Amino acid sequence: MREHDSRLGLQMALVEQQALEERATSVAERLASLPGDGARTPAELLTFRNGVAALGLHYREAFEEAISHEIVVEGARAQWHSDKTQLSAVENLLARRAERRRVERNKAEAKELDDLASVRWARDAAAIKAAAARATAGAR
């Protein structure tokens, strides 16, 4: 259960990371597609430069958020890897325990069959001995 939860956490962190990177890329593309110098008056130039500066700031924030979220992704990845390793260890121990039980069950079954065969052999040997004794007594 723990491994499953940490895997879901990693998937969510990766989806969020991708969304942040896409947002930063979108803002960067908007910056790159701005016209070089479309301003005709000083007021238009000032408005244009303020808009570019605001968009640049928006890009920087989006880029830094995407970069800082990589720490979250790496933490989630490390947690999932740790949980996955623990799960593998537990599964391995359970498999070994099941194998030991199977071997013990097979040994117990073999012992029981051996005991049954010994009893049958002893009974058959006694019957043969008794039959031989009767045959010898009848021949006298």
N, C-alpha and C positions, 0 to 999 in steps of 0.2 A: 504494500500500500504506500509505503514511504517513497519507494523508487518511482511509483506511478505519479505521486503528487509532485515530486521534484522534477520529473520529466515534463509534466504539464507546466510547472513554473518556468522551466527553461524554454519551452515552446512559446509561452506568453511573453517572456523577456525578448526572445528573438523576433516575434511579431512586432512588439513595440519598438525594438531597435530598427527594424526595417522601416517602420512608419516614420521614425525620427530622421533616418537617413534620406528617405524619399522627400520629406518636408524640406530638409536642407538642400537637397538637389533641386527641388522645385524653385526655391528662392534664388539659388545660384543661377538657374536658367533664366529666371525673370531679370536678374541683374545683367546677365550677359546679353539679353535681347533688347535692353534699353537702347534707344537711339543715342548716337554719339553726342550731337549738339543740335537739338531741335529748338532751342530757346532763341527768341528774337529780341527780347527786351531783358533788361537786368532783373526785373521782377520774375519773369518766366525762368530765367537762369537760376535765380535764387530758389524758387519753388522746386525746380527740377533737381538742383543739388541737395536740397533738404529731403526731397523724396528718395533720392539715391542713397543719401546718408542713412535715412530711416530703414530703407530696404537692406542696406549693408549691415546695419546693426541687427536687424531681424535675422539675416543670414548667419551672422556670427553667433547669435544666441542659439539658433537651431543647430548649427554645426557643433558648438560646445556641448549642447545637450545630448546630441548623438554620440559624441566622443565619451562623455561622462557616463552614458548609459552602458557603454561597453563593459564597465566595471560590474554593473548589475548582471549582465549576460555572463561574464566570466564567473561570477559568484554562483549563479544558478547552474552553470555548467559543472563547476567543481562539486556542488552539492549533489547534483544528479549522478555524477561519476562516483562519488563516495557511496551514495545509496545503492547504486547499481553494483558496486564491488561488494558491499555488505550483503545484498540480496544473493549474489552469486555464491558467496561463502556459505550462507545459510542453506541455499539449495544444494550445494555440494555436501554439507554435513548431513542434511536430510537423506540425500541419495546414499551416502556411505552407511548411515544408520539402517536404512531400508535393506541395503545389500547385506549387512551383518545379520539382520533379522532373518533374511531369506536363507543365508548360509546356516544359521542356527536351526531354523525350521527344517531344512533339508537334512541336517545331522540328526535331529530328533526323530525325523521320519525314518531315516536309514537305521537308526538304533532300534526303533520300534519294529521295523520290518525284520531286522536281524534277530531280535528277541523272539518274534513270532516264528521265524524260521527255526530257531534253536528249539523252541518248545515243540514244534511239529516234528523236527528231526528226532528229538528225545522220545516223543510219543510213538513215532513210526519205528524207532529202534527197539523200544519196549515191546511193541506189538510183534515185531519180527522175532525177537528173543522169545516171547511167550509162544508164538506159533512154532518156533523151532523146538522149544521144550515140550510142547504137546505132541509134536511129530515124533520126537525121540521117545517120549513116554508111550505113545501108541505103538511104536515099533517094537517095544520090549515085550 
